[in-house]
């Protein structure tokens, strides 16, 4: 379906009035069709547009030029002249903005009911909440009207609604995606997030939105058999029996797909989670919009007014004390985390009805953040993914990884969801391997343990010879020759930039790293060998590669009857 047809199909769906409360402002169809025509013209001119024609909903606390930003409050509305950089990057990649989506007012809530534009209802069961605060964004994607939607996540707002709506929510490391043009909730912990129906789509969008801010040693992939920490049953007491069974089934599924599970106690994580709303950090919400709320009390949702207003008189020393306590809890939590690659958690402990939220708006909301509130406080990344159904509702889990280990979180989430590993935007250094570092070979762990990612099979240009070296473990030596060369099979890997220097320093003789020419006329860093070392080494070039040579060797006899 081309961009124009995709736009027309979406507006046909919108005309049916499916969950109209999910939207605050919709762009006129003819404006979006005009954008679609421009995207088609760019494609015809040969421009590469990775999101060509993808329809996007934008949470209405994020600026889109010429559309009002309300943050869920009519009196607060303003009309920005610039689109938030994170959203503009999607547009530059060919995405088409449909409009602005509903939210808990000032992004204060995990329920999606605290809005004068209406409570956003669950797609499957209209008696239940959609989840918040990015309620409209999640519902727009779950209905299939939008392909992608942009939200925010401070306490779980980009993950809880994803779980309730049975879709994917990617919350990057705080600071990775710029928050310019976003009405702040808690400025120190706000994240711009993405909703999609697949991990691949969401991760691609986040990569396009992100700054080039990864540390040089940030991993590009999860290891082949990641260690995943899983909480003890005692820390999952907030789950119903059906949801507990669903969580344990998700953990078993992850294990069956190659992960190694390790128990962990959640006490420091859960203690930190309470700091976001029960302590000094609440002052950040008052700093963001408190003065406006004080001057417009009748325009504010009563619960939002109560939550933010309570922070008015928090003393500075309380924020300092909670900052110190958070540092201690983070140290305790990450010590318990140990060498695990990720943490698997339920995304939410329950899926309440709209009536249950109305009866206890603060208590129910607080419970929903049990397993999400700590994440941004600790500077972590997370991916929320569907994990089946339980008790008649969607059930979801989240894969939480260290800060800037976003690729690890997406890879493990993909492992759980049955999707292919996620390709990372080009931010690593390519390395050609032809022997013992190939996938499945004895030294491959030296690449995977530093977060290296296999990109694709590769072949050298026809200027090389391959020899079998007498090393332990056995490995080949690749040398470039002036004549009688051949193309040699290998693999192209990508390593974090900081990993290549130590890798080179530890490289044993006679191996060296140098420039290798590939058959596609590109040049990459690769394993080569000192020419003197192959003088008496058997020439195995005729096999075309190390794996083919190994396959030709006599196999040891099998043991047993």
Secondary structure, 3 states (H helix, E strand, C coil): CCHHHHHHHHHHHHHCCCCHHHEEEECCHHHHHHHHHHHHHHHHCCCCCCCCCCEEEEECCECCCCCEECCCCHHHCEECCCCCHHHHHHHHCCCEEEEEECCCHHHCCCCCCCCCCCCCECCCCCCEECCCCCHHHHHHHHCCCCCEEEEEECCCCCCHHHHHHCCEEEECCCCCECCCCECCCCCCCCEEEEEECCHHHHHHHHHHHECCCCCCCCCCCCCCCCEEEEECHHHHCCCCHHHHHHHHHHHHHHHHCCCEEEEECCHHHHHHHHHHHHCHHHHHHHHHHHHHHHHCHHHCCHHHHHHHHCCCCCCHHHHHHHHHHHHHHHHHHHHHHCCCCEEEEECCCCCCEHHHHHHCHHHHHHHHCCCCCHHHHCCCEEEEEEEEEECCEEEEEEEEECCCCHHHHHHHHHHHHCCCCCCCCCCCEEEEECCCCCCCCCCCHHHHCCCCEEEEEEEECCCEEEEEECCCCCEEEEEECCCCCECCEEEEEEECHHHHHHHHHCCCCCEEEEEEEECCCCEEEEEEECHHHHCCCEECHHHCCHHHHHHHCCCCCCCCC
